[in-house]
């Protein structure tokens, strides 16, 4: 029975704490280090405080909260970009993420070269990328710019390319952090339509966004983080209503 239940889980977060070390009055030059070495002050900022949650396969979940509440930190922990101070996070299935604009892109590579570079990071072989590269280019709508170095791209073009790669690696879990706030409305609408398609196909999606209207439409469930703790977890409309009453 335990094994059967385990197969339904996509992400399990168990008693997770995350704190960051803060260094005040840090000396930069060798002279400052020799003279002021006793003056360096160290502090800690606790971002997440005992987070426990389970996201099942096929769920579409929004993380909501004001800036600094711990949403992006939790998403980075799920991707294993960073690790908990204490506690553990387990993921079940192939995972892809869109956390920082252009992360994983090489500035001197063309858009096409970065498709191969970025998709290979997500675990695709060259042959698999060959089969998908035109779909990625078509979805991005970059046209001839796909042959230009990405250092020449605008933030919107970055988002187009990054999103197009991420949705075409056939991952079971997709994590997105506010990247869809970048770009024009036409492409944002196209992205949300694609996310609905992925949701309906049974993919697990976790998204951080301040667009509460889009969250209500896309997500079945919302988790409200407040000061590093889960304040509310439930149906998206119910959670967002409470969130807006307090923080809207």
N, C-alpha and C positions, 0 to 999 in steps of 0.2 A: 504493500500500500504506500509506503513512504517513497519508494522508487517511482511509482506511478504519479504521485503528486508532484514530485520533483521535476518531472518532464514538462509540467505546465508552467513552470516558472521561467521568466526571462531575466529578471534582475532581483537580487535579494540584498538588501542593505541591513546589516545587523550591528546595532549599538555603535554607530560611527561617530567619532569625534575628530575634528580637524582644527588644529591651531597652527598659526604661522608665527615664526620668530621675527621680532622687530628689533632692529639695532638703531639706537639713537646716538647722535653726536659721533658718528663713525669717522675715524681719521682716514684720510685718503692718501696723503703723501707719507714717505718714510719718516720724515722729520716729525710730522704730527703723530705718527704711531709711536715714536720713541718718547716724545714729550707727554702726550696725552693718553697713553695706553690704559691708565687707570680710570679715565673719564668715560669710557664707552659704557653706555647703558643698554641693557637688553630687556625687552619686554615680550609678551606673547598676546596674540589676538586670537581668541577662540571663535571660529567661524561657524562650525557645526557642533551641536551639543546633543549627542545621544540619538541619532537618527535611526529609526527602524521602519522599514517598509518593504513590501514585496510587490513587484510589478509582474503580472502574468503575461504569457505570450498572447499576442493579439490585442493587448490594451493600447490605447492612445492616451497618454498622460501628460498633463501640463504642470510645470512647476511655476507657481506665481509667488509674488512678494515684491516688496520695495527693493531698491538697489541696496546691496550690502547684506541681504538676508541670508545668503548662502546658496542661492540657486545654481549659479555657474560653477561654484566650487563642488557642489554635489554632482553635477554633470561631468566635470573633469575627473572626479573620483571614479565614476562609473566607467569612464574610458581608460582608466589607469594611466592618465597623463600625470596625475599626482596620486599619492597614497594616503590613507587615513593615518592620523596620529595613533588612534586605537580603533578597534572594531574591524569588520571585514565587509567586502562587497564581492558578490559572486554574480557572474553573468553566464547565461546559457544560450549559446548560439553565436553566429557570426555577427559582429558589431561594426557599424560605421558611424562617423560623427562629423558634424559641422559646428565647430566650436569657435574658431577664430578665423576671420576673413583671410584667405590665402595661406593658411597654415598648411605646410607640406608642399607648397609651390616653390620652384626655383626661379628666381627673378629673371635670370638670363635665358631660360628655356621658353620656347614658344608655348602657346596654349595647347597645341597638339602634343608636344613633347611632355608637357606637364600632365596631360591626361594619362599617358603611359606611366609617368613617374608616380603620380598620386594613386592611380588605381593599383599599381603594383604594391604600394604600401598597404592597401586594403586586402592584399592577398590574391589578386588576379594574376594569371599567367599572361604572357605576351599574346598567346593565341586567343585567350578569352577577351583580352582588351581589343584585339583586332576585330572581333565580331561585334563589339559594342561601341567602338570609337565613333562611328557615324551617327548612331543614336544620341551619343553624348553631345556631339557637335551640333546636331539638329536641335536638340532641346535647349542648348545654351543660347542659340540664336546669335552667335558671335560672328558668323559669316567669315569674311576674309581675315578678321582679326585673330582667328584661331592660329594663323601662321606668324603672328607678331609676338615678341617677347612680352611676358606678363607684366614686366615692370612698366609697360606703357598702358596698362589697363586702368580703368576707373574702378572705384569700389564696387559699383554695380556690376561691372564685367567680371570682377573677381567672384562675386556671389553667384553669378550665372554659371561660371565654369565649375566652381566648387560644388554647387548643388547638383549640377548635371552629372558630375562624376559620382557623387555620393549615392544618388538614387539608382545608379546603374551597376553597382557592384553586387547586387542581389544579396544584401545583408538581411538578417532576420531581425536585427535591432537597429534602429536609427535614432541618434541623439542630435538635437538641434538647439543651438543657443543663440537666439535673437538675430541670427544672420539674415533672416528674411525681412528684417526691418530696412535692409539696404536694397536699393534698386527701385525701378519704376513700378507703378501699380499693376500694369499688364503682366509683368513677370512674377510679381508677388502672387497675383491671382492664379497664374499658371502653376506656381509652386504649391500653393495650397490645394489646388485641384489634384495635383500629382500625389500629395500626401494623403488626400482622401482615397485615392485609388490604391495606394499602398496599404492604408488602414483596412480597406474593404477586402484586400487580398490576404489579410491575416498577419501583417507585419506588426512588430512592436515599435511604437514611436514615443519618445520622451522629448518634449519641447519646452524651452524657456522662452516666454514671450510676454510683453506688456500689452499685446493686442488682445484684450479680453473678448472682443466680439468674435475674432477668428478662433480663439480657444474654445469658446462655447460651441461653435459650429463643428470644429474638428475633433475635440477631445471628449472622451466619455468620462474621464476622471481628472480631477485637479487636486494638487497638493499645495497648500499655502504654507510657505516657510516664513517664519517671523523670528528675527533675532537668533537665527541658527537652529530653531526648533520647528517641528511640525505643529502648526496651530489648527489646521483643518485638513481633512482628507476625505474626499467623497465625490459625488456626482459634480461635474464641472459647473453647471448652472448654480447649484446650491453654494458651492465653495466660493465662486467668483462673486456672487451676490454679497456674501458675508465679508469678503475681502474688500470690495468696493465701499461697503458701508463704513469700514474702519479706515481704509487707506485711500479711498477714491477721492 
